[in-house]
Amino acid sequence: MATKLVNLYTRMEPDVKIPSSRPVTMSALSEAELNAELQKGYADSKAGRVKEASAVFAEIRKDYNV
């Protein structure tokens, strides 16, 4: 019994990162709000504010230890 308690108390949980803001979901937006968000993404793309998908996934793996 004592060994089980020691194991329970010595386990370390990984760091959990919680985003500072919630992601925007399409179902929560009106048509005008959705169009505004799409326009922002299009403007970012035209301005060159983009990342390679492989770099994005590498960041996600690093941030969440996946």
Secondary structure, DSSP 8 states (H G I E B T S, - for coil): -HHHHHHHHH---------SS----GGGS-HHHHHHHHHHHHHHHHTT----HHHHHHHHHHHHT-
